[in-house]
Amino acid sequence: MVKVRGRLGHISAIWTSLAGRLALLLTIGMALVAWISLIVAERAHLEDLARLRMDNVASTISDVSYRLGTMPDTMPSLLSSGIIHGLRIAPAGAAIDHASPLITSVLQRRLGPAAQALGQVKPHGYCFAPDPANTDYDNGHDGIPDCWLIRIVDPHGKPWMFALGLPHYLSRRQAIIDPIYLLIIVVGSATLASVITLLAVQPLRRLTRATQNFSLLNDPTFVREAGPSEVRNAIATFNLMQQRVSEGHRERTGMLAAISHDLQTPLTRLQLRLDDVDNEALRIRLGADLTIMQAIVREGLELARSTESHEPWSPVDIDSLLASIAADAVELGAAVEIGKTCGQTIDTKVDALTRCVTNLVENAVKYGTYARIDCIRRGSSLDIVIADEGPGIPPEELERVFIPFARGEQSRSRTTGGTGLGLAIARAQAKLLAAEVTLENREGGGLVATVRIDLNAGLAGLGASQAN
């Protein structure tokens, strides 16, 4: 039962893919057409053979009739002796009860109306007695007659009744249902269908890879317009879509960066004018608010820049990179340590990965006072896990905190600080690597942030950058 389900699953997987569906339909179609062609050819062969047999019958009877007319004394004894192969005088009482129209018309056309020729197809045993030693009369085709009862009147007006038989070996059956031939047809059809399918879906596969790269990396990869006209139109539309999306993204990013940049100038003037405020308590409160505004503008500018990067892909020792991030944090007085290492060199965007992990470490230290960094290899992906010992986040808030300016700590007090952009920037940086950032609460307290990097996407990105 399990094997049957497994086979059905494989067939279902083949049918759901365009390549598998095309290959399967082409294989069945070409194999069926080839088999039908063999059947048609066999039918034509049988018809030709039937006509040839009737011509042979007519020629033999015509020759016998001529000899009966020219050798009336010796020909009857020759017929009675059985010297003429396949021809004998019909037994007494033989009669044509249902003349066969086709052979009768052929005989009358060949011998003329004076011969009064009639013919009827008879069973094989009527002309040939069973003889196991004589294989010429075995293994014939059931659809081709090999025995006829012929009645004619010779040129002297004497009626004759002959039994004429032709050996079976002239009508061997074609091997249209031989398993070997059927296997050759199916294998040949499947091979040709596979080649046709690969040529047909190759442009679509290029389009699929470009779509995946664009959705993961936000880097447009323009696809060469090749293939059938419908596929070329789809590729051209996709390339145009990539261009417009990228242009709109750049315009939005540029606008946000420009606003954040331009806000720095009036904020700087406000900072200078705070010195003219005589009320010290008011000056301190205004200074704190101004600091928060500057942080928001600064991180807003960083968020705008983090959604777009032209940094090239390059190989990096991930353990060394994480150790460097941890060492920098320790120098600033943070409690950060390295746990598991993976001994892996990956292709990535080093600056984007560093900013992503750094933001997560700073978030862990800020709210959990401690951060542990682990590197774990999981098949074709690599996980960088940052765990803290903080209070965690309510499950319903785990995804909301990635929204810009959203914070798990709702008070936004000056004591806790933060602008709510750290996790948003981390996720934006991760997207540049085709990576994913997720959060989950740890058993026993604390929060776990995981950066899952698709190693195959890194290889694809490196190849694309080298091609460019």
DRENZA-653841 format. One record per residue (C-alpha): x, y, z negated; residue number from 1; chain. Coordinates in Angstrom, 2 decimals, m for minus. Example, Ala and Ser with C-alpha at 12.3 -4.5 7.8 and 13.67 -1.06 7.14 Angstrom:
! DRENZA-653841
((12.30; m4.50; m7.80); 1; "A"),
((13.67; m1.06; m7.14); 2; "A"),
! end
This chain:
! DRENZA-653841
((0.00; 0.00; 0.00); 1; "A"),
((2.85; 2.34; m0.88); 2; "A"),
((4.62; 1.54; 2.40); 3; "A"),
((1.44; 2.26; 4.37); 4; "A"),
((1.02; 5.59; 2.60); 5; "A"),
((4.66; 6.41; 3.28); 6; "A"),
((4.26; 5.68; 6.98); 7; "A"),
((1.07; 7.73; 7.14); 8; "A"),
((2.94; 10.55; 5.41); 9; "A"),
((5.71; 10.43; 8.04); 10; "A"),
((3.15; 10.45; 10.87); 11; "A"),
((1.32; 13.35; 9.22); 12; "A"),
((4.60; 15.28; 8.87); 13; "A"),
((5.39; 14.70; 12.56); 14; "A"),
((1.89; 15.75; 13.63); 15; "A"),
((1.92; 18.98; 11.58); 16; "A"),
((5.06; 20.27; 13.33); 17; "A"),
((4.83; 21.74; 16.82); 18; "A"),
((7.86; 19.78; 18.01); 19; "A"),
((6.51; 16.51; 16.64); 20; "A"),
((3.07; 17.12; 18.10); 21; "A"),
((4.44; 17.97; 21.55); 22; "A"),
((6.79; 14.98; 21.53); 23; "A"),
((4.06; 12.59; 20.41); 24; "A"),
((1.49; 13.83; 22.94); 25; "A"),
((4.03; 13.84; 25.78); 26; "A"),
((5.22; 10.33; 24.88); 27; "A"),
((1.69; 8.93; 24.80); 28; "A"),
((0.69; 10.82; 27.94); 29; "A"),
((3.73; 9.84; 30.02); 30; "A"),
((3.65; 6.22; 28.83); 31; "A"),
((m0.07; 5.99; 29.67); 32; "A"),
((0.43; 7.58; 33.11); 33; "A"),
((3.35; 5.23; 33.83); 34; "A"),
((1.30; 2.20; 32.78); 35; "A"),
((m1.71; 3.31; 34.86); 36; "A"),
((0.66; 3.86; 37.81); 37; "A"),
((1.88; 0.29; 37.46); 38; "A"),
((m1.71; m0.97; 37.40); 39; "A"),
((m2.55; 1.06; 40.54); 40; "A"),
((0.61; m0.20; 42.25); 41; "A"),
((m0.28; m3.78; 41.29); 42; "A"),
((m3.78; m3.30; 42.68); 43; "A"),
((m2.42; m1.94; 45.95); 44; "A"),
((0.05; m4.82; 46.08); 45; "A"),
((m2.79; m7.34; 45.67); 46; "A"),
((m4.85; m5.68; 48.40); 47; "A"),
((m1.89; m5.70; 50.78); 48; "A"),
((m1.19; m9.32; 49.92); 49; "A"),
((m4.82; m10.30; 50.48); 50; "A"),
((m4.75; m8.69; 53.94); 51; "A"),
((m1.44; m10.41; 54.70); 52; "A"),
((m2.90; m13.78; 53.69); 53; "A"),
((m5.94; m13.31; 55.89); 54; "A"),
((m3.68; m12.36; 58.80); 55; "A"),
((m1.64; m15.51; 58.14); 56; "A"),
((m4.82; m17.60; 58.06); 57; "A"),
((m6.06; m16.02; 61.29); 58; "A"),
((m2.66; m16.50; 62.97); 59; "A"),
((m2.46; m20.15; 61.91); 60; "A"),
((m6.01; m20.95; 63.08); 61; "A"),
((m5.44; m19.05; 66.32); 62; "A"),
((m2.31; m21.08; 66.98); 63; "A"),
((m4.10; m24.35; 66.17); 64; "A"),
((m7.00; m23.37; 68.46); 65; "A"),
((m4.59; m22.61; 71.29); 66; "A"),
((m2.81; m25.96; 70.86); 67; "A"),
((m6.11; m27.80; 70.73); 68; "A"),
((m6.89; m26.26; 74.08); 69; "A"),
((m3.51; m27.02; 75.65); 70; "A"),
((m2.74; m30.33; 73.92); 71; "A"),
((m6.13; m31.97; 73.38); 72; "A"),
((m4.62; m35.47; 73.29); 73; "A"),
((m1.75; m35.02; 70.82); 74; "A"),
((m2.91; m32.19; 68.55); 75; "A"),
((m5.63; m34.13; 66.65); 76; "A"),
((m3.12; m36.82; 65.66); 77; "A"),
((m0.69; m34.16; 64.43); 78; "A"),
((m3.42; m32.63; 62.29); 79; "A"),
((m4.39; m36.02; 60.87); 80; "A"),
((m0.77; m36.89; 60.01); 81; "A"),
((m0.33; m33.86; 57.71); 82; "A"),
((2.84; m32.70; 59.47); 83; "A"),
((1.54; m29.14; 59.63); 84; "A"),
((2.25; m27.80; 56.14); 85; "A"),
((m0.84; m26.53; 54.29); 86; "A"),
((m3.31; m27.43; 57.04); 87; "A"),
((m5.49; m30.53; 57.17); 88; "A"),
((m8.79; m31.62; 58.57); 89; "A"),
((m11.51; m30.99; 56.01); 90; "A"),
((m13.03; m34.06; 54.35); 91; "A"),
((m16.28; m35.49; 55.64); 92; "A"),
((m19.32; m33.62; 54.40); 93; "A"),
((m17.47; m30.31; 53.99); 94; "A"),
((m19.63; m27.39; 54.96); 95; "A"),
((m19.53; m23.63; 54.80); 96; "A"),
((m22.51; m22.59; 52.77); 97; "A"),
((m21.58; m18.99; 52.05); 98; "A"),
((m19.27; m17.51; 54.66); 99; "A"),
((m16.81; m14.89; 53.37); 100; "A"),
((m17.45; m11.74; 55.45); 101; "A"),
((m13.85; m10.46; 55.40); 102; "A"),
((m12.06; m13.61; 56.59); 103; "A"),
((m14.89; m14.36; 59.02); 104; "A"),
((m14.57; m10.95; 60.67); 105; "A"),
((m10.78; m11.33; 60.93); 106; "A"),
((m11.14; m14.78; 62.57); 107; "A"),
((m13.81; m13.63; 65.01); 108; "A"),
((m11.73; m10.62; 65.98); 109; "A"),
((m8.67; m12.82; 66.57); 110; "A"),
((m10.35; m15.84; 68.28); 111; "A"),
((m13.23; m14.16; 70.05); 112; "A"),
((m16.95; m14.92; 69.92); 113; "A"),
((m16.60; m18.22; 71.78); 114; "A"),
((m14.83; m19.81; 68.82); 115; "A"),
((m17.86; m19.19; 66.58); 116; "A"),
((m15.41; m18.89; 63.66); 117; "A"),
((m16.57; m18.95; 60.05); 118; "A"),
((m14.49; m18.91; 56.88); 119; "A"),
((m15.07; m19.39; 53.18); 120; "A"),
((m12.73; m19.06; 50.22); 121; "A"),
((m12.43; m22.29; 48.22); 122; "A"),
((m10.92; m23.19; 44.84); 123; "A"),
((m7.23; m24.05; 44.68); 124; "A"),
((m7.83; m27.77; 44.09); 125; "A"),
((m9.83; m28.10; 47.30); 126; "A"),
((m6.70; m27.63; 49.41); 127; "A"),
((m3.95; m28.80; 47.06); 128; "A"),
((m4.03; m31.77; 44.73); 129; "A"),
((m2.39; m31.06; 41.33); 130; "A"),
((1.33; m31.80; 41.53); 131; "A"),
((3.48; m30.87; 38.48); 132; "A"),
((6.65; m31.43; 40.46); 133; "A"),
((5.67; m28.86; 43.10); 134; "A"),
((6.06; m25.44; 41.52); 135; "A"),
((5.30; m23.62; 44.77); 136; "A"),
((1.62; m24.10; 44.06); 137; "A"),
((1.67; m23.00; 40.41); 138; "A"),
((1.77; m19.70; 38.53); 139; "A"),
((m0.15; m17.80; 41.12); 140; "A"),
((m2.40; m14.77; 40.84); 141; "A"),
((m6.03; m15.49; 40.13); 142; "A"),
((m7.17; m12.53; 42.23); 143; "A"),
((m5.57; m13.75; 45.48); 144; "A"),
((m7.27; m16.66; 47.35); 145; "A"),
((m5.02; m19.47; 48.54); 146; "A"),
((m7.48; m21.96; 49.97); 147; "A"),
((m9.96; m21.51; 52.82); 148; "A"),
((m12.45; m23.71; 54.62); 149; "A"),
((m12.43; m22.72; 58.29); 150; "A"),
((m14.82; m23.82; 61.03); 151; "A"),
((m14.09; m23.15; 64.70); 152; "A"),
((m15.02; m24.42; 68.16); 153; "A"),
((m11.92; m25.16; 70.27); 154; "A"),
((m11.66; m24.11; 73.94); 155; "A"),
((m13.12; m27.46; 75.01); 156; "A"),
((m16.27; m26.87; 72.93); 157; "A"),
((m15.45; m29.36; 70.17); 158; "A"),
((m16.17; m28.18; 66.60); 159; "A"),
((m13.45; m28.49; 63.94); 160; "A"),
((m13.46; m28.03; 60.17); 161; "A"),
((m10.10; m27.26; 58.55); 162; "A"),
((m8.88; m26.79; 55.01); 163; "A"),
((m6.08; m24.25; 55.05); 164; "A"),
((m4.00; m23.45; 52.01); 165; "A"),
((m1.14; m21.04; 51.39); 166; "A"),
((1.29; m21.65; 48.50); 167; "A"),
((0.97; m19.55; 45.34); 168; "A"),
((4.52; m18.30; 45.39); 169; "A"),
((3.51; m15.61; 47.85); 170; "A"),
((1.34; m13.98; 45.19); 171; "A"),
((3.42; m13.80; 42.02); 172; "A"),
((1.83; m11.67; 39.32); 173; "A"),
((3.63; m8.40; 38.51); 174; "A"),
((4.88; m8.01; 34.92); 175; "A"),
((2.87; m4.92; 34.05); 176; "A"),
((2.07; m6.11; 30.53); 177; "A"),
((5.44; m7.64; 29.78); 178; "A"),
((6.51; m6.32; 26.32); 179; "A"),
((9.99; m5.53; 27.60); 180; "A"),
((8.63; m3.37; 30.41); 181; "A"),
((6.22; m1.65; 28.05); 182; "A"),
((9.07; m0.99; 25.60); 183; "A"),
((11.18; 0.50; 28.39); 184; "A"),
((8.29; 2.76; 29.40); 185; "A"),
((7.69; 3.94; 25.82); 186; "A"),
((11.39; 4.51; 25.06); 187; "A"),
((11.93; 6.35; 28.34); 188; "A"),
((8.84; 8.49; 27.78); 189; "A"),
((9.88; 9.27; 24.20); 190; "A"),
((13.40; 10.26; 25.29); 191; "A"),
((12.13; 12.54; 28.04); 192; "A"),
((9.47; 13.99; 25.73); 193; "A"),
((12.09; 14.73; 23.05); 194; "A"),
((14.31; 16.57; 25.52); 195; "A"),
((11.36; 18.59; 26.86); 196; "A"),
((10.20; 19.38; 23.32); 197; "A"),
((13.63; 20.54; 22.19); 198; "A"),
((13.90; 22.86; 25.18); 199; "A"),
((10.38; 24.17; 24.59); 200; "A"),
((10.63; 24.86; 20.85); 201; "A"),
((14.22; 26.12; 20.75); 202; "A"),
((13.18; 29.79; 21.21); 203; "A"),
((10.50; 29.33; 18.55); 204; "A"),
((13.08; 27.92; 16.14); 205; "A"),
((15.30; 30.95; 16.71); 206; "A"),
((12.28; 33.14; 16.04); 207; "A"),
((11.51; 31.18; 12.84); 208; "A"),
((15.08; 31.54; 11.54); 209; "A"),
((15.05; 35.26; 12.28); 210; "A"),
((11.70; 35.61; 10.49); 211; "A"),
((13.04; 33.79; 7.43); 212; "A"),
((16.19; 35.91; 7.36); 213; "A"),
((14.18; 39.11; 7.67); 214; "A"),
((11.74; 38.08; 4.92); 215; "A"),
((14.54; 37.07; 2.56); 216; "A"),
((17.34; 39.49; 3.35); 217; "A"),
((15.50; 42.50; 4.82); 218; "A"),
((18.21; 42.53; 7.47); 219; "A"),
((16.72; 42.60; 10.99); 220; "A"),
((18.13; 39.90; 13.27); 221; "A"),
((17.09; 40.63; 16.83); 222; "A"),
((16.30; 37.46; 18.74); 223; "A"),
((17.32; 36.94; 22.34); 224; "A"),
((14.21; 36.99; 24.53); 225; "A"),
((14.30; 33.65; 26.32); 226; "A"),
((11.90; 30.85; 27.13); 227; "A"),
((8.37; 30.83; 28.60); 228; "A"),
((6.61; 34.15; 29.09); 229; "A"),
((4.33; 33.63; 26.06); 230; "A"),
((7.34; 32.93; 23.84); 231; "A"),
((9.28; 35.89; 25.26); 232; "A"),
((6.31; 38.17; 24.51); 233; "A"),
((6.14; 36.85; 20.94); 234; "A"),
((9.88; 37.39; 20.44); 235; "A"),
((9.71; 40.90; 21.90); 236; "A"),
((6.82; 41.75; 19.58); 237; "A"),
((8.73; 40.37; 16.60); 238; "A"),
((11.84; 42.38; 17.48); 239; "A"),
((9.73; 45.52; 17.78); 240; "A"),
((8.09; 44.75; 14.42); 241; "A"),
((11.50; 44.31; 12.77); 242; "A"),
((12.65; 47.63; 14.18); 243; "A"),
((9.57; 49.53; 13.01); 244; "A"),
((9.55; 47.93; 9.55); 245; "A"),
((13.24; 48.68; 9.09); 246; "A"),
((12.77; 52.26; 10.25); 247; "A"),
((9.82; 52.76; 7.89); 248; "A"),
((11.77; 51.20; 5.03); 249; "A"),
((14.74; 53.46; 5.69); 250; "A"),
((12.51; 56.53; 5.86); 251; "A"),
((10.85; 55.66; 2.54); 252; "A"),
((14.17; 54.89; 0.90); 253; "A"),
((15.70; 58.08; 2.27); 254; "A"),
((12.78; 60.15; 1.04); 255; "A"),
((12.99; 58.67; m2.47); 256; "A"),
((16.75; 59.15; m2.55); 257; "A"),
((16.44; 62.74; m1.35); 258; "A"),
((13.83; 63.56; m4.00); 259; "A"),
((15.93; 61.96; m6.74); 260; "A"),
((19.02; 63.76; m5.54); 261; "A"),
((17.34; 67.14; m5.25); 262; "A"),
((15.89; 66.84; m8.77); 263; "A"),
((19.38; 66.63; m10.22); 264; "A"),
((20.10; 70.30; m9.43); 265; "A"),
((17.16; 71.85; m11.38); 266; "A"),
((17.77; 69.37; m14.20); 267; "A"),
((21.35; 70.52; m14.40); 268; "A"),
((20.17; 74.16; m14.59); 269; "A"),
((17.74; 73.20; m17.34); 270; "A"),
((20.61; 71.58; m19.22); 271; "A"),
((22.58; 74.82; m19.03); 272; "A"),
((19.62; 76.97; m20.07); 273; "A"),
((18.99; 74.85; m23.15); 274; "A"),
((21.98; 76.56; m24.71); 275; "A"),
((19.96; 79.81; m24.76); 276; "A"),
((17.22; 78.27; m26.90); 277; "A"),
((17.63; 79.63; m30.44); 278; "A"),
((15.43; 77.06; m32.19); 279; "A"),
((17.83; 74.19; m32.84); 280; "A"),
((15.11; 71.60; m33.52); 281; "A"),
((13.33; 72.54; m30.31); 282; "A"),
((16.63; 72.49; m28.42); 283; "A"),
((17.34; 68.95; m29.65); 284; "A"),
((13.90; 67.69; m28.66); 285; "A"),
((14.12; 69.33; m25.24); 286; "A"),
((17.62; 67.93; m24.77); 287; "A"),
((16.38; 64.40; m25.52); 288; "A"),
((13.53; 64.77; m23.04); 289; "A"),
((15.92; 66.15; m20.45); 290; "A"),
((18.26; 63.19; m20.97); 291; "A"),
((15.38; 60.80; m20.34); 292; "A"),
((14.44; 62.71; m17.18); 293; "A"),
((18.02; 62.59; m15.94); 294; "A"),
((18.13; 58.86; m16.60); 295; "A"),
((14.87; 58.36; m14.69); 296; "A"),
((16.16; 60.38; m11.73); 297; "A"),
((19.51; 58.59; m11.79); 298; "A"),
((17.95; 55.13; m11.92); 299; "A"),
((15.30; 56.12; m9.38); 300; "A"),
((18.11; 57.03; m7.02); 301; "A"),
((19.79; 53.72; m7.80); 302; "A"),
((16.53; 51.85; m7.13); 303; "A"),
((16.16; 53.59; m3.77); 304; "A"),
((19.68; 52.65; m2.80); 305; "A"),
((19.32; 49.09; m4.10); 306; "A"),
((16.59; 48.21; m1.60); 307; "A"),
((18.98; 48.64; 1.31); 308; "A"),
((22.54; 47.48; 1.63); 309; "A"),
((24.98; 47.11; 4.48); 310; "A"),
((27.46; 45.27; 2.31); 311; "A"),
((29.00; 42.31; 4.20); 312; "A"),
((28.76; 38.73; 3.03); 313; "A"),
((31.99; 37.35; 1.57); 314; "A"),
((33.08; 34.30; m0.44); 315; "A"),
((33.53; 34.76; m4.20); 316; "A"),
((34.40; 32.54; m7.16); 317; "A"),
((31.19; 32.79; m9.14); 318; "A"),
((32.80; 31.80; m12.48); 319; "A"),
((35.41; 34.56; m12.16); 320; "A"),
((32.73; 37.10; m11.25); 321; "A"),
((30.58; 36.22; m14.28); 322; "A"),
((33.63; 36.24; m16.58); 323; "A"),
((34.49; 39.72; m15.33); 324; "A"),
((30.94; 40.97; m16.01); 325; "A"),
((31.03; 39.49; m19.51); 326; "A"),
((34.46; 41.01; m20.23); 327; "A"),
((33.28; 44.48; m19.15); 328; "A"),
((30.25; 44.20; m21.44); 329; "A"),
((32.41; 43.07; m24.39); 330; "A"),
((34.74; 46.06; m23.89); 331; "A"),
((31.68; 48.31; m24.34); 332; "A"),
((30.89; 46.59; m27.63); 333; "A"),
((28.18; 44.18; m26.44); 334; "A"),
((27.88; 40.62; m27.71); 335; "A"),
((28.18; 38.62; m24.47); 336; "A"),
((29.66; 35.17; m23.95); 337; "A"),
((30.07; 32.68; m21.11); 338; "A"),
((28.45; 29.26; m21.52); 339; "A"),
((28.36; 26.67; m18.74); 340; "A"),
((30.47; 27.17; m15.63); 341; "A"),
((29.86; 25.69; m12.21); 342; "A"),
((33.25; 25.92; m10.47); 343; "A"),
((31.56; 27.15; m7.31); 344; "A"),
((32.66; 29.50; m4.57); 345; "A"),
((29.66; 30.96; m2.76); 346; "A"),
((29.05; 33.37; 0.10); 347; "A"),
((27.25; 36.42; m1.20); 348; "A"),
((27.16; 40.21; m1.38); 349; "A"),
((29.49; 40.76; m4.32); 350; "A"),
((28.42; 44.28; m5.31); 351; "A"),
((24.71; 43.47; m5.15); 352; "A"),
((25.15; 40.30; m7.23); 353; "A"),
((27.29; 42.15; m9.77); 354; "A"),
((24.70; 44.94; m10.21); 355; "A"),
((21.88; 42.38; m10.49); 356; "A"),
((23.58; 40.30; m13.20); 357; "A"),
((24.88; 43.42; m15.01); 358; "A"),
((21.39; 44.88; m15.26); 359; "A"),
((20.04; 41.61; m16.66); 360; "A"),
((22.89; 41.39; m19.18); 361; "A"),
((22.34; 45.00; m20.29); 362; "A"),
((18.61; 44.29; m20.66); 363; "A"),
((19.37; 41.19; m22.76); 364; "A"),
((21.79; 43.06; m24.99); 365; "A"),
((19.45; 46.04; m25.38); 366; "A"),
((16.44; 44.01; m26.50); 367; "A"),
((18.06; 40.82; m27.75); 368; "A"),
((21.38; 42.10; m29.16); 369; "A"),
((23.15; 39.11; m27.62); 370; "A"),
((23.53; 37.56; m24.15); 371; "A"),
((24.78; 34.16; m23.00); 372; "A"),
((25.58; 33.59; m19.31); 373; "A"),
((25.37; 30.09; m17.83); 374; "A"),
((26.00; 28.95; m14.26); 375; "A"),
((24.18; 25.80; m13.10); 376; "A"),
((24.26; 24.11; m9.68); 377; "A"),
((20.90; 22.61; m8.62); 378; "A"),
((21.08; 20.93; m5.21); 379; "A"),
((21.17; 23.61; m2.52); 380; "A"),
((20.69; 26.44; m5.01); 381; "A"),
((22.71; 27.97; m7.83); 382; "A"),
((21.20; 29.37; m11.03); 383; "A"),
((22.73; 32.16; m13.09); 384; "A"),
((20.95; 32.07; m16.44); 385; "A"),
((21.10; 34.99; m18.93); 386; "A"),
((19.57; 34.18; m22.32); 387; "A"),
((19.08; 36.49; m25.30); 388; "A"),
((17.77; 36.21; m28.85); 389; "A"),
((15.23; 39.01; m28.69); 390; "A"),
((11.49; 38.98; m29.34); 391; "A"),
((10.65; 37.84; m25.80); 392; "A"),
((7.78; 39.10; m23.67); 393; "A"),
((4.11; 38.03; m23.73); 394; "A"),
((3.51; 35.49; m20.92); 395; "A"),
((1.03; 37.76; m19.16); 396; "A"),
((3.67; 40.50; m19.00); 397; "A"),
((6.52; 38.42; m17.49); 398; "A"),
((5.78; 39.51; m13.94); 399; "A"),
((4.53; 43.03; m14.68); 400; "A"),
((7.88; 44.14; m16.14); 401; "A"),
((9.41; 43.95; m12.64); 402; "A"),
((7.17; 46.80; m11.50); 403; "A"),
((9.13; 50.09; m11.42); 404; "A"),
((8.72; 52.15; m14.62); 405; "A"),
((6.94; 49.26; m16.38); 406; "A"),
((8.48; 48.20; m19.70); 407; "A"),
((7.82; 45.34; m22.05); 408; "A"),
((8.13; 47.76; m24.96); 409; "A"),
((5.21; 50.11; m24.38); 410; "A"),
((6.12; 52.95; m26.75); 411; "A"),
((8.91; 54.33; m24.53); 412; "A"),
((10.37; 55.83; m27.69); 413; "A"),
((13.69; 57.61; m27.71); 414; "A"),
((15.11; 55.02; m30.08); 415; "A"),
((14.70; 52.11; m27.71); 416; "A"),
((15.39; 54.15; m24.57); 417; "A"),
((15.05; 52.69; m21.09); 418; "A"),
((13.16; 53.84; m18.03); 419; "A"),
((11.55; 50.61; m16.89); 420; "A"),
((13.70; 50.41; m13.76); 421; "A"),
((16.39; 47.95; m14.85); 422; "A"),
((14.52; 44.76; m13.95); 423; "A"),
((13.10; 46.31; m10.77); 424; "A"),
((16.63; 47.17; m9.65); 425; "A"),
((17.84; 43.68; m10.54); 426; "A"),
((15.13; 42.06; m8.41); 427; "A"),
((15.76; 44.48; m5.54); 428; "A"),
((19.46; 43.61; m5.60); 429; "A"),
((18.62; 39.90; m5.72); 430; "A"),
((16.48; 40.20; m2.59); 431; "A"),
((19.52; 41.44; m0.71); 432; "A"),
((21.08; 38.04; m1.44); 433; "A"),
((17.98; 36.00; m0.58); 434; "A"),
((17.87; 35.27; m4.32); 435; "A"),
((15.00; 35.26; m6.80); 436; "A"),
((14.87; 36.68; m10.35); 437; "A"),
((12.44; 35.14; m12.83); 438; "A"),
((11.81; 35.51; m16.56); 439; "A"),
((10.58; 33.01; m19.12); 440; "A"),
((10.41; 32.89; m22.89); 441; "A"),
((12.87; 30.58; m24.60); 442; "A"),
((11.82; 28.03; m27.18); 443; "A"),
((12.79; 29.28; m30.61); 444; "A"),
((12.68; 32.92; m29.54); 445; "A"),
((14.35; 35.02; m26.92); 446; "A"),
((14.06; 35.62; m23.21); 447; "A"),
((15.73; 33.76; m20.32); 448; "A"),
((16.38; 35.56; m17.03); 449; "A"),
((17.32; 33.33; m14.07); 450; "A"),
((18.89; 34.42; m10.79); 451; "A"),
((18.35; 31.58; m8.31); 452; "A"),
((20.56; 31.87; m5.24); 453; "A"),
((19.84; 29.90; m2.08); 454; "A"),
((23.27; 28.72; m0.93); 455; "A"),
((22.03; 27.98; 2.60); 456; "A"),
((20.85; 31.57; 2.97); 457; "A"),
((24.34; 32.71; 1.98); 458; "A"),
((25.90; 30.61; 4.72); 459; "A"),
((23.39; 31.97; 7.24); 460; "A"),
((24.11; 35.52; 6.14); 461; "A"),
((27.84; 35.02; 6.40); 462; "A"),
((27.45; 33.59; 9.89); 463; "A"),
((25.29; 36.52; 10.96); 464; "A"),
((27.74; 39.08; 9.60); 465; "A"),
((30.63; 37.37; 11.38); 466; "A"),
((28.64; 37.30; 14.61); 467; "A"),
((28.02; 41.02; 14.32); 468; "A"),
! end
